[in-house]
């Protein structure tokens, strides 16, 4: 028997309302949460058309073979940044005027694997063997309103399609459970002489991989308690008159305890490396995760929170490096300072749901621009007053200098005495004029320091 997908009714309405406007097809993403018994789809979003694609489709009907996988996977990468812990891109959909045929299924097969492969490259975590490895493809016929739902095993590129059930439910995520925590990080990434040929982005990600293992192995307190991972998350909660646990409006406080001491049966060894510099990340990040309210386990909640912690730090680093590449900074003279704003986290609610999606806002971006980005990526209207800025902005100063003796002990590099809410990137090099980038944003900040020794 195939998997069952419980789908928010508004998703069905959304798919029905999409107009092809003369196009041969429209494709997009299905967003939700996996569980061992069934999967939940709470949102669908079409892939925004490229301008040139949009123009060409007006003159001639584009064939399915012309589906731009690179564009679709880039959309999936952007959307995945906007998903808090517990939410995933569960699959893809395609809307046509014709009913299901082999041509459509081949396109969906190719697209769902391309999307999953692209997103998997950017993750600091891996799926466990116990997790569901199937992803859904949905073909919706706009003329007959028929739905053809199939799944593929993403671990096996040669897997064949399996039929799946697609069932609608009203208010699916109206009582989902939320988890929140603030994580303080202090990551030191040495840049060995063997890695100097790598980009700063690649070196930083390599360092984050080591930190990710610490997050995976940390202890998680839920409302101040350590709970057995196989226990029900709602165990001990009040029961309603019908005997059901009252899950509505439940929010859990999570605290992360990093294990500093090794067990006696572990041996610790020191590694000596010749380094040309280092990257330091310091600060605090606001994290959120969501789990369904159908008898969720503690391990499901902890796993969702772990992944949000890893995702939000990795995403901010990636956005920073993208911004630095897009906006090349001219060389500055000795002691000049340069400020840049790194995006901080902004949340927005899904109507009729306890779940909130997120985005990352640069300090000079307006609320209107963030709203427009949400609309472009998720194809859903939001109100500016619904934007929730989880992290305040402050600024920190880092100066450029050609002095090769600059170090962490330099008083010019010390943060201000008041609580810092910044992310700072400092780059210094031995040869040529150095560039320093001061970048602001987090709740208590993340500092990037790239020093030459």
DRENDO-1510 file (C-alpha; in Angstrom, 1 decimal, always signed):
<recs>
REC; n; res; u; v; w
REC; 1; UNK; +0.0; +0.0; +0.0 .
REC; 2; UNK; +1.3; +3.5; -0.9 .
REC; 3; UNK; +1.8; +6.4; +1.4 .
REC; 4; UNK; -1.0; +8.7; +2.5 .
REC; 5; UNK; -0.7; +12.5; +2.2 .
REC; 6; UNK; -3.0; +14.5; +4.4 .
REC; 7; UNK; -3.3; +17.9; +2.6 .
REC; 8; UNK; -4.6; +21.2; +3.8 .
REC; 9; UNK; -7.8; +22.1; +1.9 .
REC; 10; UNK; -6.4; +25.5; +0.9 .
REC; 11; UNK; -3.7; +23.6; -1.1 .
REC; 12; UNK; -6.4; +22.1; -3.2 .
REC; 13; UNK; -8.0; +25.5; -3.7 .
REC; 14; UNK; -4.6; +27.0; -4.6 .
REC; 15; UNK; -4.0; +24.3; -7.3 .
REC; 16; UNK; -7.4; +24.7; -8.7 .
REC; 17; UNK; -7.1; +28.5; -9.0 .
REC; 18; UNK; -3.8; +28.5; -10.9 .
REC; 19; UNK; -4.3; +29.7; -14.4 .
REC; 20; UNK; -2.2; +28.3; -17.2 .
REC; 21; UNK; -2.8; +31.5; -19.3 .
REC; 22; UNK; -1.9; +29.7; -22.5 .
REC; 23; UNK; +1.1; +27.9; -21.1 .
REC; 24; UNK; +1.5; +24.2; -21.6 .
REC; 25; UNK; +2.2; +23.6; -17.9 .
REC; 26; UNK; +2.9; +25.2; -14.5 .
REC; 27; UNK; +5.2; +23.5; -12.0 .
REC; 28; UNK; +5.9; +24.1; -8.3 .
REC; 29; UNK; +6.7; +22.7; -4.9 .
REC; 30; UNK; +4.8; +20.9; -2.2 .
REC; 31; UNK; +5.8; +21.8; +1.4 .
REC; 32; UNK; +5.0; +20.0; +4.6 .
REC; 33; UNK; +6.2; +17.4; +7.1 .
REC; 34; UNK; +7.0; +13.7; +7.1 .
REC; 35; UNK; +6.0; +11.2; +9.7 .
REC; 36; UNK; +6.3; +7.4; +10.0 .
REC; 37; UNK; +2.6; +6.8; +9.3 .
REC; 38; UNK; +1.7; +9.6; +6.9 .
REC; 39; UNK; +2.9; +12.9; +5.4 .
REC; 40; UNK; +1.3; +16.3; +5.8 .
REC; 41; UNK; +1.2; +18.9; +3.0 .
REC; 42; UNK; +0.4; +22.4; +4.3 .
REC; 43; UNK; +1.5; +24.6; +1.4 .
REC; 44; UNK; +2.0; +24.6; -2.3 .
REC; 45; UNK; +3.8; +27.2; -4.3 .
REC; 46; UNK; +4.3; +27.6; -8.1 .
REC; 47; UNK; +7.8; +28.2; -9.5 .
REC; 48; UNK; +7.9; +31.8; -10.7 .
REC; 49; UNK; +8.4; +32.0; -14.5 .
REC; 50; UNK; +11.5; +33.4; -16.0 .
REC; 51; UNK; +10.8; +36.6; -17.9 .
REC; 52; UNK; +12.1; +35.1; -21.2 .
REC; 53; UNK; +10.0; +32.0; -20.6 .
REC; 54; UNK; +7.0; +34.0; -19.8 .
REC; 55; UNK; +7.4; +36.0; -23.1 .
REC; 56; UNK; +8.1; +33.0; -25.3 .
REC; 57; UNK; +5.1; +31.1; -24.0 .
REC; 58; UNK; +2.8; +33.8; -25.2 .
REC; 59; UNK; +3.8; +33.1; -28.8 .
REC; 60; UNK; +4.0; +29.3; -28.8 .
REC; 61; UNK; +3.0; +26.6; -26.4 .
REC; 62; UNK; +6.1; +25.5; -24.6 .
REC; 63; UNK; +6.7; +21.8; -24.5 .
REC; 64; UNK; +7.2; +19.9; -21.2 .
REC; 65; UNK; +10.7; +19.1; -22.4 .
REC; 66; UNK; +11.5; +22.8; -22.0 .
REC; 67; UNK; +11.0; +22.7; -18.3 .
REC; 68; UNK; +14.0; +24.5; -16.8 .
REC; 69; UNK; +15.3; +22.2; -14.1 .
REC; 70; UNK; +18.0; +24.6; -13.0 .
REC; 71; UNK; +15.4; +27.3; -12.5 .
REC; 72; UNK; +13.1; +25.0; -10.6 .
REC; 73; UNK; +15.9; +23.7; -8.3 .
REC; 74; UNK; +17.1; +27.2; -7.6 .
REC; 75; UNK; +13.5; +28.1; -6.5 .
REC; 76; UNK; +13.5; +25.0; -4.3 .
REC; 77; UNK; +16.8; +26.2; -2.7 .
REC; 78; UNK; +15.4; +29.6; -2.0 .
REC; 79; UNK; +12.2; +28.2; -0.6 .
REC; 80; UNK; +14.0; +25.8; +1.7 .
REC; 81; UNK; +15.7; +28.7; +3.4 .
REC; 82; UNK; +12.3; +30.0; +4.3 .
REC; 83; UNK; +11.2; +26.8; +6.1 .
REC; 84; UNK; +11.7; +26.5; +9.8 .
REC; 85; UNK; +12.6; +23.2; +11.5 .
REC; 86; UNK; +10.2; +20.4; +10.8 .
REC; 87; UNK; +9.2; +21.6; +7.3 .
REC; 88; UNK; +10.6; +20.2; +4.1 .
REC; 89; UNK; +10.0; +20.4; +0.4 .
REC; 90; UNK; +8.1; +17.1; +0.2 .
REC; 91; UNK; +7.9; +17.0; -3.6 .
REC; 92; UNK; +6.8; +18.7; -6.8 .
REC; 93; UNK; +3.6; +19.3; -8.7 .
REC; 94; UNK; +2.7; +20.0; -12.3 .
REC; 95; UNK; -0.5; +21.4; -13.8 .
REC; 96; UNK; -1.5; +20.7; -17.4 .
REC; 97; UNK; -4.7; +20.7; -19.4 .
REC; 98; UNK; -4.2; +17.1; -20.3 .
REC; 99; UNK; -4.6; +14.0; -18.1 .
REC; 100; UNK; -1.7; +11.8; -16.9 .
REC; 101; UNK; +0.6; +10.3; -19.5 .
REC; 102; UNK; +4.1; +8.8; -19.5 .
REC; 103; UNK; +5.5; +12.1; -20.7 .
REC; 104; UNK; +4.3; +13.9; -17.6 .
REC; 105; UNK; +5.5; +11.2; -15.2 .
REC; 106; UNK; +9.0; +11.2; -16.7 .
REC; 107; UNK; +9.2; +15.0; -16.2 .
REC; 108; UNK; +8.0; +14.7; -12.6 .
REC; 109; UNK; +10.5; +11.9; -11.9 .
REC; 110; UNK; +13.4; +13.9; -13.3 .
REC; 111; UNK; +12.3; +17.1; -11.5 .
REC; 112; UNK; +11.8; +15.5; -8.0 .
REC; 113; UNK; +15.2; +14.0; -8.0 .
REC; 114; UNK; +16.9; +17.2; -9.3 .
REC; 115; UNK; +15.2; +19.2; -6.5 .
REC; 116; UNK; +16.2; +16.8; -3.8 .
REC; 117; UNK; +19.8; +16.5; -5.0 .
REC; 118; UNK; +20.2; +20.2; -5.2 .
REC; 119; UNK; +18.9; +20.9; -1.7 .
REC; 120; UNK; +20.8; +18.0; -0.2 .
REC; 121; UNK; +24.1; +19.5; -1.3 .
REC; 122; UNK; +23.6; +22.5; +1.0 .
REC; 123; UNK; +22.5; +20.6; +4.2 .
REC; 124; UNK; +24.8; +20.2; +7.2 .
REC; 125; UNK; +22.8; +17.1; +8.2 .
REC; 126; UNK; +21.7; +13.8; +6.7 .
REC; 127; UNK; +18.5; +11.9; +6.8 .
REC; 128; UNK; +18.5; +8.9; +9.2 .
REC; 129; UNK; +17.8; +5.4; +8.0 .
REC; 130; UNK; +14.5; +5.4; +9.9 .
REC; 131; UNK; +13.2; +8.4; +8.0 .
REC; 132; UNK; +10.8; +8.3; +5.1 .
REC; 133; UNK; +12.8; +8.4; +1.9 .
REC; 134; UNK; +9.8; +8.8; -0.5 .
REC; 135; UNK; +9.0; +12.1; -2.1 .
REC; 136; UNK; +5.8; +12.9; -3.8 .
REC; 137; UNK; +4.9; +14.0; -7.4 .
REC; 138; UNK; +1.5; +15.4; -8.2 .
REC; 139; UNK; -0.1; +15.9; -11.6 .
REC; 140; UNK; -3.2; +18.1; -11.6 .
REC; 141; UNK; -5.3; +18.3; -14.7 .
REC; 142; UNK; -6.9; +21.7; -14.9 .
REC; 143; UNK; -9.6; +20.7; -17.3 .
REC; 144; UNK; -10.9; +17.6; -15.4 .
REC; 145; UNK; -9.6; +18.5; -11.9 .
REC; 146; UNK; -8.3; +15.0; -11.6 .
REC; 147; UNK; -5.2; +14.3; -9.4 .
REC; 148; UNK; -2.5; +11.7; -10.1 .
REC; 149; UNK; -0.3; +11.2; -7.0 .
REC; 150; UNK; +2.8; +9.1; -7.1 .
REC; 151; UNK; +5.9; +8.7; -4.9 .
REC; 152; UNK; +9.6; +7.9; -5.6 .
REC; 153; UNK; +12.3; +6.6; -3.3 .
REC; 154; UNK; +14.9; +9.4; -3.4 .
REC; 155; UNK; +17.6; +7.0; -2.3 .
REC; 156; UNK; +17.2; +5.0; -5.5 .
REC; 157; UNK; +17.3; +7.0; -8.8 .
REC; 158; UNK; +16.0; +4.0; -10.7 .
REC; 159; UNK; +13.0; +3.5; -8.4 .
REC; 160; UNK; +9.6; +3.3; -10.1 .
REC; 161; UNK; +6.6; +5.3; -9.2 .
REC; 162; UNK; +4.2; +4.1; -6.5 .
REC; 163; UNK; +0.6; +5.2; -6.2 .
REC; 164; UNK; -0.2; +7.3; -3.1 .
REC; 165; UNK; -3.4; +8.6; -1.5 .
REC; 166; UNK; -4.1; +12.3; -1.5 .
REC; 167; UNK; -6.7; +13.3; +1.1 .
REC; 168; UNK; -7.8; +16.8; +2.1 .
REC; 169; UNK; -8.4; +18.1; +5.6 .
REC; 170; UNK; -9.4; +21.5; +6.8 .
REC; 171; UNK; -7.3; +23.3; +9.4 .
REC; 172; UNK; -4.5; +20.7; +9.1 .
REC; 173; UNK; -1.8; +22.7; +10.9 .
REC; 174; UNK; -4.1; +24.8; +13.1 .
REC; 175; UNK; -3.0; +23.0; +16.2 .
REC; 176; UNK; +0.6; +22.1; +15.4 .
REC; 177; UNK; +3.2; +22.5; +18.2 .
REC; 178; UNK; +5.9; +25.1; +18.1 .
REC; 179; UNK; +9.4; +24.9; +19.7 .
REC; 180; UNK; +11.6; +27.9; +20.2 .
REC; 181; UNK; +15.2; +28.3; +21.4 .
REC; 182; UNK; +18.2; +30.7; +21.4 .
REC; 183; UNK; +21.5; +29.1; +20.6 .
REC; 184; UNK; +24.8; +30.7; +21.4 .
REC; 185; UNK; +27.6; +29.7; +19.1 .
REC; 186; UNK; +31.3; +30.1; +19.2 .
REC; 187; UNK; +32.9; +28.4; +16.2 .
REC; 188; UNK; +36.6; +28.6; +15.4 .
REC; 189; UNK; +37.6; +27.4; +11.9 .
REC; 190; UNK; +41.4; +27.2; +11.3 .
REC; 191; UNK; +42.4; +27.7; +7.7 .
REC; 192; UNK; +45.3; +25.3; +7.1 .
REC; 193; UNK; +47.9; +26.1; +4.5 .
REC; 194; UNK; +46.6; +23.1; +2.5 .
REC; 195; UNK; +43.1; +24.8; +2.2 .
REC; 196; UNK; +44.2; +28.3; +1.2 .
REC; 197; UNK; +43.2; +27.5; -2.4 .
REC; 198; UNK; +39.6; +26.9; -1.3 .
REC; 199; UNK; +37.1; +29.7; -1.2 .
REC; 200; UNK; +36.3; +31.3; +2.1 .
REC; 201; UNK; +32.8; +29.9; +1.7 .
REC; 202; UNK; +34.1; +26.4; +1.3 .
REC; 203; UNK; +36.5; +26.7; +4.2 .
REC; 204; UNK; +33.7; +28.1; +6.4 .
REC; 205; UNK; +31.3; +25.2; +5.5 .
REC; 206; UNK; +34.0; +22.7; +6.3 .
REC; 207; UNK; +34.2; +24.2; +9.7 .
REC; 208; UNK; +30.5; +24.2; +10.1 .
REC; 209; UNK; +30.4; +20.5; +9.4 .
REC; 210; UNK; +32.5; +19.9; +12.5 .
REC; 211; UNK; +30.3; +22.2; +14.6 .
REC; 212; UNK; +27.2; +20.4; +13.2 .
REC; 213; UNK; +28.4; +17.2; +14.9 .
REC; 214; UNK; +28.4; +19.0; +18.2 .
REC; 215; UNK; +24.8; +20.2; +17.7 .
REC; 216; UNK; +23.8; +16.7; +16.8 .
REC; 217; UNK; +25.3; +15.2; +19.9 .
REC; 218; UNK; +24.1; +18.0; +22.3 .
REC; 219; UNK; +21.5; +17.4; +25.0 .
REC; 220; UNK; +18.1; +19.1; +24.5 .
REC; 221; UNK; +16.0; +20.3; +27.4 .
REC; 222; UNK; +12.3; +20.7; +26.6 .
REC; 223; UNK; +10.6; +23.1; +29.1 .
REC; 224; UNK; +13.6; +22.5; +31.3 .
REC; 225; UNK; +13.4; +18.7; +31.3 .
REC; 226; UNK; +15.4; +15.9; +29.6 .
REC; 227; UNK; +12.8; +13.5; +28.1 .
REC; 228; UNK; +13.2; +10.1; +26.7 .
REC; 229; UNK; +13.3; +10.3; +22.9 .
REC; 230; UNK; +10.6; +7.7; +22.5 .
REC; 231; UNK; +8.1; +9.4; +24.8 .
REC; 232; UNK; +5.1; +11.4; +23.5 .
REC; 233; UNK; +5.9; +15.1; +23.4 .
REC; 234; UNK; +2.6; +15.9; +24.9 .
REC; 235; UNK; +2.9; +13.4; +27.7 .
REC; 236; UNK; +1.7; +15.0; +31.0 .
REC; 237; UNK; -0.3; +17.7; +29.2 .
REC; 238; UNK; -3.9; +18.3; +30.2 .
REC; 239; UNK; -6.7; +16.3; +28.6 .
REC; 240; UNK; -9.9; +17.8; +27.1 .
REC; 241; UNK; -13.4; +16.6; +28.1 .
REC; 242; UNK; -13.2; +14.2; +25.1 .
REC; 243; UNK; -10.0; +12.7; +26.3 .
REC; 244; UNK; -7.8; +14.3; +23.7 .
REC; 245; UNK; -4.7; +16.2; +24.6 .
REC; 246; UNK; -5.2; +19.9; +24.1 .
REC; 247; UNK; -2.4; +20.7; +21.7 .
REC; 248; UNK; -3.7; +24.1; +20.5 .
REC; 249; UNK; -1.4; +27.1; +21.3 .
REC; 250; UNK; +1.2; +24.8; +22.8 .
REC; 251; UNK; +4.7; +26.2; +22.6 .
REC; 252; UNK; +7.8; +24.5; +24.0 .
REC; 253; UNK; +11.0; +26.2; +25.3 .
REC; 254; UNK; +14.1; +24.3; +24.2 .
REC; 255; UNK; +17.6; +24.7; +25.6 .
REC; 256; UNK; +20.7; +23.2; +24.1 .
REC; 257; UNK; +23.5; +21.8; +26.2 .
REC; 258; UNK; +26.7; +21.1; +24.4 .
REC; 259; UNK; +28.6; +18.2; +25.8 .
REC; 260; UNK; +32.0; +19.3; +26.8 .
REC; 261; UNK; +33.3; +16.2; +28.5 .
REC; 262; UNK; +34.0; +12.9; +26.8 .
REC; 263; UNK; +33.2; +9.5; +28.3 .
REC; 264; UNK; +36.0; +7.6; +29.9 .
REC; 265; UNK; +36.1; +5.2; +27.0 .
REC; 266; UNK; +36.8; +8.0; +24.5 .
REC; 267; UNK; +40.4; +9.3; +23.8 .
REC; 268; UNK; +41.1; +12.8; +22.8 .
REC; 269; UNK; +44.1; +13.7; +20.6 .
REC; 270; UNK; +45.5; +17.0; +19.6 .
REC; 271; UNK; +46.1; +17.9; +16.0 .
REC; 272; UNK; +48.8; +20.4; +15.0 .
REC; 273; UNK; +48.2; +22.3; +11.8 .
REC; 274; UNK; +50.1; +25.0; +10.0 .
REC; 275; UNK; +47.5; +27.7; +9.4 .
REC; 276; UNK; +47.3; +30.8; +7.2 .
REC; 277; UNK; +44.3; +32.2; +9.1 .
REC; 278; UNK; +41.1; +31.4; +10.8 .
REC; 279; UNK; +37.3; +32.1; +10.7 .
REC; 280; UNK; +35.4; +32.7; +13.9 .
REC; 281; UNK; +31.7; +32.7; +14.3 .
REC; 282; UNK; +30.3; +34.0; +17.5 .
REC; 283; UNK; +26.8; +35.0; +18.6 .
REC; 284; UNK; +23.3; +33.9; +19.2 .
REC; 285; UNK; +20.6; +32.8; +16.8 .
REC; 286; UNK; +16.8; +32.5; +17.2 .
REC; 287; UNK; +15.5; +29.1; +16.2 .
REC; 288; UNK; +12.0; +27.7; +15.7 .
REC; 289; UNK; +10.6; +24.3; +14.7 .
REC; 290; UNK; +7.1; +22.8; +14.3 .
REC; 291; UNK; +5.7; +19.3; +14.7 .
REC; 292; UNK; +2.3; +17.9; +13.9 .
REC; 293; UNK; +0.0; +17.3; +16.9 .
REC; 294; UNK; -0.9; +13.6; +16.0 .
REC; 295; UNK; +1.0; +11.9; +18.9 .
REC; 296; UNK; +4.4; +13.4; +18.1 .
REC; 297; UNK; +7.5; +11.9; +19.7 .
REC; 298; UNK; +10.2; +13.8; +21.6 .
REC; 299; UNK; +12.7; +12.6; +19.1 .
REC; 300; UNK; +10.7; +14.3; +16.3 .
REC; 301; UNK; +10.7; +17.6; +18.1 .
REC; 302; UNK; +14.4; +17.5; +18.9 .
REC; 303; UNK; +15.3; +16.5; +15.4 .
REC; 304; UNK; +13.3; +19.4; +14.0 .
REC; 305; UNK; +15.0; +21.8; +16.3 .
REC; 306; UNK; +18.5; +20.5; +15.5 .
REC; 307; UNK; +17.9; +21.0; +11.8 .
REC; 308; UNK; +16.6; +24.5; +12.2 .
REC; 309; UNK; +19.7; +25.4; +14.2 .
REC; 310; UNK; +22.0; +24.0; +11.5 .
REC; 311; UNK; +19.9; +25.4; +8.6 .
REC; 312; UNK; +19.7; +29.0; +9.8 .
REC; 313; UNK; +23.4; +29.3; +10.6 .
REC; 314; UNK; +24.4; +27.7; +7.2 .
REC; 315; UNK; +21.8; +29.8; +5.3 .
REC; 316; UNK; +23.1; +33.1; +6.8 .
REC; 317; UNK; +26.7; +32.2; +5.9 .
REC; 318; UNK; +25.6; +31.3; +2.4 .
REC; 319; UNK; +23.6; +34.5; +2.0 .
REC; 320; UNK; +26.5; +36.6; +3.2 .
REC; 321; UNK; +28.9; +35.1; +0.7 .
REC; 322; UNK; +26.4; +35.5; -2.1 .
REC; 323; UNK; +26.0; +39.2; -1.2 .
REC; 324; UNK; +29.7; +39.8; -1.1 .
REC; 325; UNK; +30.1; +38.2; -4.6 .
REC; 326; UNK; +27.2; +40.2; -6.0 .
REC; 327; UNK; +28.4; +43.5; -4.5 .
REC; 328; UNK; +32.1; +43.5; -4.9 .
REC; 329; UNK; +33.7; +45.9; -2.4 .
REC; 330; UNK; +36.4; +48.3; -3.8 .
REC; 331; UNK; +39.7; +48.2; -2.2 .
REC; 332; UNK; +40.0; +50.5; +0.8 .
REC; 333; UNK; +43.0; +52.4; +2.2 .
REC; 334; UNK; +44.6; +51.5; +5.5 .
REC; 335; UNK; +42.3; +52.0; +8.5 .
REC; 336; UNK; +39.2; +52.7; +6.5 .
REC; 337; UNK; +36.0; +51.0; +7.7 .
REC; 338; UNK; +33.2; +49.3; +5.7 .
REC; 339; UNK; +29.8; +48.3; +7.0 .
REC; 340; UNK; +27.4; +45.8; +5.6 .
REC; 341; UNK; +24.2; +44.4; +7.0 .
REC; 342; UNK; +23.8; +40.7; +7.1 .
REC; 343; UNK; +20.2; +39.5; +6.9 .
REC; 344; UNK; +18.5; +38.7; +10.2 .
REC; 345; UNK; +15.5; +36.5; +10.6 .
REC; 346; UNK; +12.0; +37.5; +9.9 .
REC; 347; UNK; +8.9; +35.3; +10.5 .
REC; 348; UNK; +5.5; +35.5; +8.9 .
REC; 349; UNK; +2.4; +33.4; +9.8 .
REC; 350; UNK; +0.5; +31.0; +7.5 .
REC; 351; UNK; -3.2; +32.0; +7.6 .
REC; 352; UNK; -5.2; +29.5; +9.7 .
REC; 353; UNK; -2.0; +27.8; +11.0 .
REC; 354; UNK; +0.2; +27.9; +14.0 .
REC; 355; UNK; +3.2; +27.5; +11.6 .
REC; 356; UNK; +5.3; +30.5; +10.6 .
REC; 357; UNK; +7.6; +30.7; +7.7 .
REC; 358; UNK; +10.8; +32.8; +7.7 .
REC; 359; UNK; +13.1; +34.9; +5.5 .
REC; 360; UNK; +16.3; +36.9; +6.0 .
REC; 361; UNK; +16.3; +40.6; +5.8 .
REC; 362; UNK; +19.2; +43.0; +5.1 .
REC; 363; UNK; +19.2; +46.1; +7.2 .
REC; 364; UNK; +18.6; +48.4; +4.3 .
REC; 365; UNK; +15.7; +46.4; +2.9 .
REC; 366; UNK; +12.2; +47.7; +3.6 .
REC; 367; UNK; +9.3; +45.7; +4.9 .
REC; 368; UNK; +7.7; +46.1; +1.4 .
REC; 369; UNK; +10.7; +44.4; -0.2 .
REC; 370; UNK; +10.5; +41.5; +2.3 .
REC; 371; UNK; +6.7; +41.2; +1.6 .
REC; 372; UNK; +7.4; +41.1; -2.2 .
REC; 373; UNK; +10.1; +38.4; -1.7 .
REC; 374; UNK; +7.6; +36.3; +0.2 .
REC; 375; UNK; +5.0; +36.7; -2.6 .
REC; 376; UNK; +7.5; +35.9; -5.3 .
REC; 377; UNK; +8.9; +32.8; -3.7 .
REC; 378; UNK; +5.7; +31.4; -2.0 .
REC; 379; UNK; +3.0; +33.0; -4.3 .
REC; 380; UNK; +0.9; +33.8; -1.3 .
REC; 381; UNK; -0.2; +37.3; -0.1 .
REC; 382; UNK; +1.0; +38.5; +3.3 .
REC; 383; UNK; +0.5; +41.7; +5.2 .
REC; 384; UNK; +3.4; +43.9; +6.2 .
REC; 385; UNK; +2.0; +44.1; +9.8 .
REC; 386; UNK; +2.3; +40.3; +10.0 .
REC; 387; UNK; +6.1; +40.4; +9.6 .
REC; 388; UNK; +7.7; +39.5; +12.9 .
REC; 389; UNK; +11.4; +40.5; +13.2 .
REC; 390; UNK; +12.8; +37.9; +15.6 .
REC; 391; UNK; +16.2; +39.6; +15.8 .
REC; 392; UNK; +17.1; +43.2; +16.4 .
REC; 393; UNK; +19.7; +45.1; +14.4 .
REC; 394; UNK; +22.7; +46.8; +15.9 .
REC; 395; UNK; +26.1; +47.5; +14.3 .
REC; 396; UNK; +29.7; +46.7; +15.0 .
REC; 397; UNK; +32.8; +48.3; +13.7 .
REC; 398; UNK; +35.8; +46.4; +12.2 .
REC; 399; UNK; +38.6; +48.3; +10.6 .
REC; 400; UNK; +40.7; +47.4; +7.6 .
REC; 401; UNK; +44.4; +47.5; +8.2 .
REC; 402; UNK; +47.6; +46.4; +6.3 .
REC; 403; UNK; +49.3; +45.7; +9.7 .
REC; 404; UNK; +50.1; +42.0; +9.5 .
REC; 405; UNK; +50.5; +41.9; +13.3 .
REC; 406; UNK; +46.8; +42.5; +13.9 .
REC; 407; UNK; +45.3; +39.9; +16.2 .
REC; 408; UNK; +42.3; +39.0; +18.2 .
REC; 409; UNK; +43.9; +40.9; +21.1 .
REC; 410; UNK; +43.9; +44.1; +19.2 .
REC; 411; UNK; +41.7; +46.5; +21.2 .
REC; 412; UNK; +40.4; +48.0; +18.0 .
REC; 413; UNK; +38.6; +44.7; +17.2 .
REC; 414; UNK; +36.9; +44.4; +20.6 .
REC; 415; UNK; +33.1; +44.6; +20.4 .
REC; 416; UNK; +31.3; +47.4; +22.2 .
REC; 417; UNK; +30.6; +47.0; +25.9 .
REC; 418; UNK; +26.8; +46.8; +25.5 .
REC; 419; UNK; +25.2; +43.5; +24.3 .
REC; 420; UNK; +26.0; +43.0; +20.7 .
REC; 421; UNK; +23.4; +42.1; +18.1 .
REC; 422; UNK; +25.7; +41.8; +15.1 .
REC; 423; UNK; +27.4; +39.5; +12.6 .
REC; 424; UNK; +30.8; +40.7; +11.7 .
REC; 425; UNK; +33.1; +39.5; +9.0 .
REC; 426; UNK; +36.7; +40.5; +9.1 .
REC; 427; UNK; +39.2; +39.6; +6.3 .
REC; 428; UNK; +42.9; +40.4; +6.5 .
REC; 429; UNK; +45.6; +39.3; +4.1 .
REC; 430; UNK; +49.4; +39.4; +4.1 .
REC; 431; UNK; +49.7; +40.5; +0.5 .
REC; 432; UNK; +48.0; +43.6; -1.1 .
REC; 433; UNK; +45.4; +45.9; +0.4 .
REC; 434; UNK; +43.1; +44.0; +2.8 .
REC; 435; UNK; +39.4; +44.4; +2.9 .
REC; 436; UNK; +37.3; +44.2; +6.1 .
REC; 437; UNK; +33.6; +43.7; +6.1 .
REC; 438; UNK; +31.6; +44.6; +9.1 .
REC; 439; UNK; +28.2; +42.9; +8.8 .
REC; 440; UNK; +25.4; +43.4; +11.3 .
REC; 441; UNK; +22.3; +41.4; +12.2 .
REC; 442; UNK; +21.6; +38.6; +14.7 .
REC; 443; UNK; +19.9; +38.6; +18.1 .
REC; 444; UNK; +23.3; +38.7; +19.8 .
REC; 445; UNK; +25.4; +38.4; +16.7 .
REC; 446; UNK; +27.7; +36.1; +14.8 .
REC; 447; UNK; +31.2; +37.3; +14.1 .
REC; 448; UNK; +33.3; +36.2; +11.2 .
REC; 449; UNK; +37.0; +36.9; +11.6 .
REC; 450; UNK; +39.3; +35.8; +8.9 .
REC; 451; UNK; +42.9; +36.6; +10.0 .
REC; 452; UNK; +46.3; +36.1; +8.5 .
REC; 453; UNK; +48.9; +35.0; +10.9 .
</recs>
